[in-house]
Amino acid sequence: MLAKTLISLVTASSVAVSSAVAGPALLFDAASGRVLYAEDQDNQWHPASLTKIMTAYLVFEALREGKLTLQQKIPCSELAHSQAPSRIGIPVGTEITVETALQALIVKSANDAAIMLAEAVAGSQEAFVARMNAAAAKLGMSRTLFANANGLPAPEQVTTARDMARLTAAVLRDFPDQAHLWSMEDMRVGKRRLRSHNSLLRNYDGADGIKTGFICDSGFNVVASATRDGRRLVAVVLGEVTGRERSARAANLLEHGFQTYGWKVLFGTENLTTMPIPADAKGVESIRSSVKSWACGYRPKGALAKRAKRKKAKAAANRKPGTTASKQSGKVSAQAKD
C-alpha cells in the first residue's frame, strides 16, 4: 500500500522533520477532533487559498438552505474578472453553473470563481466576507480574520493551523455529500482540463482532499486529508518554501498519524477545542524572502544566465522569416495583448 507514497517516510519519532523555516503544522482525527501532533498551531499565518474552504462552506450552506441550486447559472462580474490568477478567465457577463464554479474554486483554486460564488450568495464580496467572519466566530476560529473570498494577498487576512483544522472538521462533518469535490484530481471548463494543485491526490495512498494555498507572504500551505481502514486524518501545513516540501511534510504527518494512532490514544491527547492557546502565540509574519518561487523573486544560481540564453536562441530563431518559431511567436504575442 505504501508504494505510492510520495517520499521516503520518516519514523514515528521524527515526524517533525522539516525545513529550517517551516511554519505551523497540526495533525488531527477528523471524526473526533483529537490532536495527534501540533507545532506553533496558534501562530497566525496568511491562509492564501485555504480561504476558499470557508468560501465553499458558505456556498454549501446556501445550497442546503435552497438559496442556490447546483444548476443555477451565475455571471462573471467585473470584479470577478479582474482577479489575479489562478482563475478560469471567462469574460465579463459569461455565466457558468454553481456546480462548475464550485469545482473551479476547489480544483483549480480559481479566484474569479470565488468572487462569482460570493456575489451569488451574499450580493457582494463585502457582504460575503461579513458572513465568513461570522461563521469563523461561530466555529471557534478565534485567531482568524477574513478580508476577501479567495485568499489573494491582504495584510489583515490571517488564520492559524488550529483554526483551519476547526474549519476543515466542520466542512467534512456538516457537508459529507460534497466530499467528492475535495478529492477531484481534475475538472473541465469547456474543452479545457484543469488539474488540482494537490499532488497528494496522485501520490499518497488514501489521500482524499482537501485544499492547497500559496502566496509569497505565506509560502506553500495545504490542508491534506487521507483515509485508511475507515479512519480519516487531516494534516494542516503552513509556510513551506516549496510545493514539494509542502506535500512531503503533509505526507509525513499523515503517515505518522496512521502508524502511531493506537498508542497515542492510549496515552490520551488533547482535541481541537480543549488544547489551550499558548500565551506566546505569535502574530502574522511574511516569509517571502525564504520562498523558493520565481513569482516571489527567487532566482536559483545560474537561472538568469540560462533564461538569457533561451531568450537569445528564441530571438535568433524568430529572425528567420517563415520559420515555425516565428509564426508561433506572433500568435503568442497576439494572445498576450488580449
Stockholm file with secondary structure:
# STOCKHOLM 1.0

chainA/1-338         MLAKTLISLVTASSVAVSSAVAGPALLFDAASGRVLYAEDQDNQWHPASLTKIMTAYLVFEALREGKLTLQQKIPCSELAHSQAPSRIGIPVGTEITVETALQALIVKSANDAAIMLAEAVAGSQEAFVARMNAAAAKLGMSRTLFANANGLPAPEQVTTARDMARLTAAVLRDFPDQAHLWSMEDMRVGKRRLRSHNSLLRNYDGADGIKTGFICDSGFNVVASATRDGRRLVAVVLGEVTGRERSARAANLLEHGFQTYGWKVLFGTENLTTMPIPADAKGVESIRSSVKSWACGYRPKGALAKRAKRKKAKAAANRKPGTTASKQSGKVSAQAKD
#=GR chainA/1-338 SS CGGGCSSCCCCGGGTTCCCTTCCCEEEEETTTCBEEEEESTTSCBCCGGGHHHHHHHHHHHHHHTTSCCTTCEEECCHHHHTCCSSCCCCCTTCEEEHHHHHHIIIIICCHHHHHHHHHHHHSSHHHHHHHHHHHHHHTTCTTCBCCSSSCCCCTTCBBCHHHHHHHHHHHHHHCGGGHHHHTCSEEEETTEEEECSCTHHHHSTTEEEEEEEEETTTEEEEEEEEEETTEEEEEEEEEESSHHHHHHHHHHHHHHHHHHHHHHHHHCCCBTTTSCCCTTCCCCCCCGGGCCCGGGTCCCTTHHHHHHHHHHHHHHHHTSTTCHHHHHHHHHHHHHHC
#=GC SS_cons         CGGGCSSCCCCGGGTTCCCTTCCCEEEEETTTCBEEEEESTTSCBCCGGGHHHHHHHHHHHHHHTTSCCTTCEEECCHHHHTCCSSCCCCCTTCEEEHHHHHHIIIIICCHHHHHHHHHHHHSSHHHHHHHHHHHHHHTTCTTCBCCSSSCCCCTTCBBCHHHHHHHHHHHHHHCGGGHHHHTCSEEEETTEEEECSCTHHHHSTTEEEEEEEEETTTEEEEEEEEEETTEEEEEEEEEESSHHHHHHHHHHHHHHHHHHHHHHHHHCCCBTTTSCCCTTCCCCCCCGGGCCCGGGTCCCTTHHHHHHHHHHHHHHHHTSTTCHHHHHHHHHHHHHHC
//
